Structures are given as C-alpha cells and as structure tokens.
Amino acid sequence: MSKALINPANITWARERAGMSVPELAKKLNVKAEQVADWESGDDSPTMKQARNLASATLVSFGILYA
C-alpha cells in the first residue's frame, strides 16, 4: 500500500478542528489510537485510503492535508 506523505501537523489540525480526540478519530477510521498518534507525530503516515477517509471524517479537503 502506498503511503500518503501528508503534513503531520495538518492531521492534528484537522482532528482538532473537527473537535475530536485521538481515540474518537481512530474509532471513526477503524484504526488504533496509537496509529493516529503516530501519524500526528510523523512517526508513520496513513495510506492513501486512510488519508481520504481522514479528510472525510474531519470534513476537510483531501488536498489541504498536503499543505
């Protein structure tokens, strides 16, 4: 699976903008909270599908995650 090389800070921004905690976002994306935390810290990146789902769950444009 190809990873989406998105800006980790934008993941945090999108989650906080949506008013979600890390566990809440993880539940919506059907992943572990530790995985979302790794994305936000830059230790890992979501797959393209996970990134699209993240954008949808947080109601942001997919492209804004790359800014």
VENSUL-V123102 format. One record per run of one state. SS is the DSSP state (helix for helix, strand for strand, loop for the rest). FROM is the first residue (numbers start at 1). TO is the last residue. Records with the same first field share a line. If there is no record, write none. Layout:
BEGIN
SS=FROM-TO  FROM-TO
END
This chain:
BEGIN
loop=1-2  4-7  18-21  30-32  42-46  59-61  67-67
strand=3-3  47-47
helix=8-17  22-29  33-41  48-58  62-66
END
